[in-house]
Amino acid sequence: MLSVQRYIYISKILPITMTEETKLTDRQYQLLNHLLQRAQPMRVYTVYGDQDEIARELGMTRQALAIHLKRLKELGLVRTGREFVDITEKAVRLLKGQSSDVIILVKIEPKYRDKVYDATKKLPVEKALRLAGDYDLAIITQETVLDKVLDSINNMEGVKETKTFISIGAVKE
């Protein structure tokens, strides 16, 4: 009996803005889906660059950096790979304190929407979502930067109204 492998094409986004075509077999696609089903969502911040570069920026040797990264990895604060370091949500909470998630809903005059969307990209926000309905924009950020984000949003031309919600706890992470 002949075995036929079917390929599924996906576009993989690289750290730089280029894309490359990647072939997945049915089994690889099944594996990715299985892993996604079992995965726990986690917010991660990625630093691209090799460890020599990071060590130089911090004024330490590459060996000293490796020792520190190993310990941070054991504590679940970072993940490392070839030319990148991921800073986990656990590390961010440790550094910034127990900052609560904040959701800001924004109403915008129609002719200013694109201008406000572009300006929002420059703010310290985790996510900005265009909405259909009573509000035009939902911004997700942290309580530690709430004043800065609200000041910026409220001073943007075309912003008619904001409504802010501060999380008191997660139902599911």
C-alpha positions as a printed NumPy array, in Angstrom:
array([[  0.   ,   0.   ,   0.   ],
       [  1.258,   3.466,  -0.915],
       [  1.487,   6.124,   1.769],
       [  0.666,   9.634,   0.657],
       [  1.712,  12.617,   2.755],
       [ -0.392,  15.725,   2.411],
       [  1.252,  19.044,   3.266],
       [ -0.437,  22.023,   4.854],
       [  1.151,  25.388,   4.104],
       [  1.298,  28.073,   6.729],
       [  2.992,  31.424,   6.801],
       [  5.461,  31.72 ,   9.682],
       [  6.159,  35.253,  10.909],
       [  9.782,  35.717,  11.826],
       [ 11.136,  38.184,  14.417],
       [ 12.054,  40.439,  11.521],
       [  9.188,  41.47 ,   9.242],
       [  9.818,  38.841,   6.576],
       [  7.75 ,  35.664,   6.113],
       [  8.732,  32.234,   4.937],
       [  6.639,  29.366,   3.616],
       [  6.626,  26.388,   5.982],
       [  5.326,  22.923,   5.142],
       [  3.584,  20.847,   7.805],
       [  2.584,  17.234,   7.488],
       [ -0.775,  16.1  ,   8.833],
       [  1.038,  14.62 ,  11.835],
       [  2.901,  17.865,  12.568],
       [ -0.344,  19.798,  12.304],
       [ -1.97 ,  17.276,  14.67 ],
       [  0.929,  17.653,  17.118],
       [  0.693,  21.459,  17.097],
       [ -3.065,  21.303,  17.665],
       [ -2.598,  18.833,  20.52 ],
       [  0.036,  21.03 ,  22.164],
       [ -2.163,  24.098,  21.77 ],
       [ -5.067,  22.271,  23.44 ],
       [ -2.849,  21.394,  26.43 ],
       [ -1.031,  24.735,  26.605],
       [ -1.463,  27.223,  29.399],
       [ -1.639,  30.761,  28.006],
       [  1.21 ,  32.892,  29.261],
       [  2.253,  36.433,  28.49 ],
       [  5.863,  36.517,  27.319],
       [  8.172,  39.397,  26.419],
       [ 10.97 ,  38.533,  24.002],
       [ 14.403,  40.151,  23.683],
       [ 16.155,  39.345,  20.414],
       [ 19.936,  39.355,  20.359],
       [ 22.746,  37.015,  21.26 ],
       [ 23.983,  36.62 ,  24.801],
       [ 27.339,  38.249,  24.001],
       [ 25.469,  41.413,  23.084],
       [ 23.334,  41.31 ,  26.255],
       [ 26.422,  40.679,  28.414],
       [ 28.218,  43.656,  26.822],
       [ 25.197,  45.921,  27.447],
       [ 25.223,  44.906,  31.133],
       [ 28.997,  45.167,  31.52 ],
       [ 29.53 ,  41.504,  32.412],
       [ 31.169,  38.496,  30.846],
       [ 29.251,  36.031,  28.706],
       [ 29.992,  33.33 ,  31.307],
       [ 28.567,  35.408,  34.16 ],
       [ 25.447,  36.125,  32.114],
       [ 25.013,  32.396,  31.432],
       [ 25.136,  31.636,  35.177],
       [ 22.522,  34.299,  35.939],
       [ 20.273,  33.203,  33.079],
       [ 20.481,  29.58 ,  34.222],
       [ 19.228,  30.562,  37.69 ],
       [ 16.47 ,  32.802,  36.262],
       [ 15.445,  29.901,  34.019],
       [ 15.254,  27.512,  37.019],
       [ 12.954,  30.031,  38.738],
       [ 10.661,  30.205,  35.7  ],
       [ 11.464,  33.864,  35.095],
       [ 13.069,  33.478,  31.652],
       [ 13.348,  31.039,  28.763],
       [ 16.35 ,  31.141,  26.481],
       [ 17.051,  30.001,  22.959],
       [ 19.284,  30.797,  20.037],
       [ 19.581,  34.595,  19.98 ],
       [ 16.555,  35.315,  22.161],
       [ 15.513,  35.535,  25.811],
       [ 11.853,  35.353,  26.81 ],
       [ 10.862,  37.175,  29.994],
       [  7.83 ,  35.415,  31.478],
       [  4.769,  37.   ,  33.005],
       [  6.012,  35.769,  36.39 ],
       [  9.158,  37.911,  35.979],
       [  7.152,  40.953,  34.928],
       [  4.966,  40.612,  38.037],
       [  8.079,  40.324,  40.18 ],
       [  9.635,  43.462,  38.668],
       [  6.514,  45.611,  38.451],
       [  4.765,  44.367,  41.56 ],
       [  1.283,  42.922,  41.512],
       [ -0.095,  45.238,  38.842],
       [ -3.677,  44.548,  37.821],
       [ -4.855,  44.252,  34.255],
       [ -6.818,  47.253,  33.018],
       [ -9.303,  47.456,  30.161],
       [-10.055,  50.849,  28.657],
       [-12.958,  51.255,  26.23 ],
       [-12.736,  54.258,  23.914],
       [-15.346,  56.027,  21.758],
       [-13.826,  57.898,  18.82 ],
       [-15.279,  60.288,  16.281],
       [-15.324,  58.329,  12.987],
       [-13.025,  60.654,  11.038],
       [-10.299,  60.379,  13.737],
       [-10.298,  56.583,  14.201],
       [ -7.211,  55.805,  12.11 ],
       [ -5.266,  58.632,  13.753],
       [ -6.177,  57.368,  17.265],
       [ -5.41 ,  53.739,  16.318],
       [ -1.938,  54.763,  15.09 ],
       [ -1.226,  56.878,  18.187],
       [ -2.321,  53.993,  20.45 ],
       [  0.375,  51.738,  18.955],
       [  3.009,  53.998,  20.551],
       [  1.594,  53.689,  24.087],
       [  2.694,  51.145,  26.738],
       [ -0.248,  48.812,  26.095],
       [ -0.338,  45.052,  25.832],
       [ -3.115,  44.929,  23.293],
       [ -5.362,  47.332,  21.386],
       [ -8.434,  45.963,  19.647],
       [-10.738,  47.648,  17.136],
       [-14.343,  47.025,  18.098],
       [-17.773,  46.961,  16.483],
       [-20.536,  48.231,  18.754],
       [-20.871,  51.095,  21.224],
       [-17.095,  51.558,  21.539],
       [-14.435,  51.762,  18.839],
       [-11.346,  50.612,  20.721],
       [-10.498,  48.332,  23.647],
       [ -7.079,  48.775,  25.242],
       [ -5.538,  46.247,  27.59 ],
       [ -2.712,  47.544,  29.748],
       [ -1.4  ,  47.42 ,  33.323],
       [ -2.454,  49.49 ,  36.317],
       [  1.126,  50.716,  36.755],
       [  0.898,  52.719,  33.503],
       [ -2.809,  53.573,  33.648],
       [ -2.349,  57.31 ,  34.306],
       [  0.063,  57.7  ,  31.397],
       [ -2.188,  55.765,  28.998],
       [ -5.374,  57.588,  30.057],
       [ -3.693,  61.02 ,  29.834],
       [ -2.486,  60.213,  26.338],
       [ -5.816,  58.778,  25.156],
       [ -7.896,  61.596,  26.623],
       [ -5.664,  64.21 ,  24.952],
       [ -6.009,  62.652,  21.494],
       [ -8.079,  64.585,  18.997],
       [-11.352,  62.804,  18.271],
       [-11.645,  60.819,  21.522],
       [-15.199,  61.341,  22.789],
       [-15.305,  59.078,  25.844],
       [-13.331,  56.483,  27.793],
       [-14.546,  53.889,  30.252],
       [-11.971,  52.126,  32.449],
       [-12.177,  48.772,  34.231],
       [ -9.523,  47.526,  36.678],
       [ -9.338,  43.771,  37.194],
       [ -9.742,  42.531,  40.755],
       [ -8.659,  39.01 ,  39.897],
       [ -8.504,  36.396,  37.19 ],
       [-11.195,  33.775,  36.788],
       [ -8.902,  31.816,  34.444],
       [ -5.312,  32.557,  33.392]])
